[in-house]
Amino acid sequence: MPLTLYMDQHVPRAITVGLRMRGVDVLTAQEDGRSEATDPELLDRATALQRVLFTQDDDLLTEAVKRQQAGVPFRSVAYAHQLRVSIGECIQGLEYIAQAGTETDAVQHVFFLPF
């Protein structure tokens, strides 16, 4: 069963559109009414919805790593640097996570794109 994705509020729309064109189930923070959510709130929301969270925000990445080190359960996070990873690389990596990832991959992991 494919994994589903949750995009933080700073992800370029082109990434979401590209993933949807490939049949990936994506929900954005804006669509979910979470445009103003803090990083911990976004991570909690993605966990509640059982969606892997994609971000390009270093602070959100830091929050995920803190939880990982403390053993606090959370849904996995995929991260790509804003300036060093292209939109195409983001789409390709996220599609791979969604299509090939397992439920085990979706819990308490931090993925760095590109692979």
N, C-alpha and C positions, 0 to 999 in steps of 0.2 A: 504494500500500500504506500503510495507516494507521501512524502512529508509535505506539510503546508508551511507557508512563509508569512511572516509579519514584518512589514517595513517600518523603520522608524521615520519620524516626520521630516528628516533631512535627505532622504534617498531621492535621487532624481527620478522624475516620472518615467523617463525613457526606460529605466531598468524594470519598473513594474509592468509597463506596456509590453516590453520585449518578452518578459517571462509569461505573461498571459497569452501572448501570441503562440507560445510554445506549450500551452496547456497547463501551466503551473498554477496552483491555487495560491493566490497572493491576497493579503489584506493589508491595507496601509493604515498607519496610525490616524491619518486624517479621516478615512472612511469609517473608522471605529470611534470617532469623536475624541481622539486623544492627541490632538495637535499641540496641546500645551503640557502634555505629561512630562514628568521628570524621568531621568534615566532609570531609577529604580522602579518607578511605576510602569514604564514600558516593558521592562524585563519581567515584572510580575504579571502584566497583562498577557504577554506572549506565553508565559508559562500557564496561565489560567486557560488560554485558548488552545494550548498544546501546539503552538506554532514556533518554528525556528525563527529567531529574530535576526534580521539583517540590519547592519548599521555601518556607517562610515564615520561615526563619532568616537573619538578617542576616549572620551569620558565614559561613554556607555561600555566600551571595551574594558576599561578599568573596573567598572562595577561588576561585570561578568567574571573577570579574573579574581576579584576579591571573593565573590561567592564561591567560585570554584575552589580556591585555596582554603576557604572556611568550611567547605563541605555543605554549603547551603544549596538545597535543590533549586534548579532553574532549568528552563528550556534552553537548548543550545543557542549559541550566537555565532553568526557568520559576520566577519569583519573584512572590509576592504578599505585601504587608504584612499582618501578623496582625490588626491592628485597623482598617485602612482598606479592606480588600477583603472583601466578603461571601462566604459559602460558595457562593451561587448564581453570583456573578461568577467565582469560581475554577473552578467546574464548567464554566461556559460558555466561558471562555478556554481551559481545558485540553482540552475537547472539540474546540474549533476547532484547536488545535495538533495534536492526535492525528489528526483527520480531514482537515485541509487542508494540514498541514505536509508538507514534502518531506524527503528524506534530506539535502539541503543545509542545510535549516533545523535539522536535528538535530545538527549538529556545530559546536561552538565559538561558540554564540550564547547570549545571555542575554535572555530575554523577561520583560517586566514586565507583570503583570496588574493591572487590566484593560487591554485594548488601547485 
